[in-house]
Amino acid sequence: MGGVIALAGAIFDMLDGRVARLRGRGTKFGAYLDSTMDRYSDMLLYLGLLVLYARLERTGLMVLVWVAAFEAS
């Protein structure tokens, strides 16, 4: 279920900037805000995976998520 929600969010995230540009309503602040919100959403996804793998006691996968989170920043 979490994957479906993340996929739906990603689709809307891809479209919002394009729609703003097509309507002539894109701004530098809007682009900055979108970029910032993308970072927060990525952080929450990584945090969710870390919590899941911690509960399952899968240390190797926790390390992999941790590395991916720092590599993405």
C-alpha positions, 0 to 999 in steps of 0.5 A, a space after each residue: 500500500 505504501 508503494 502505491 501511495 508513493 507512486 501516486 505522489 510521484 506522478 503528481 509531483 512530476 505533473 505539477 511543475 509542468 502544469 505551472 509552466 504550461 499555464 505561465 504560472 511558474 516562479 523561482 519560488 515555486 521551483 524552490 518550494 517544489 525542490 524542498 518538498 521533494 527532499 522532505 518526501 524522500 527523507 520520509 520514505 527513507 525514514 519509513 524504510 529504516 523503521 520497517 527494517 529495524 522492526 524486522 531486524 534486517 541490519 543489512 537492509 537498514 545500512 543500504 537505506 542509510 547509504 542511499 539516503 546520504 547518497 541522494 542528498 
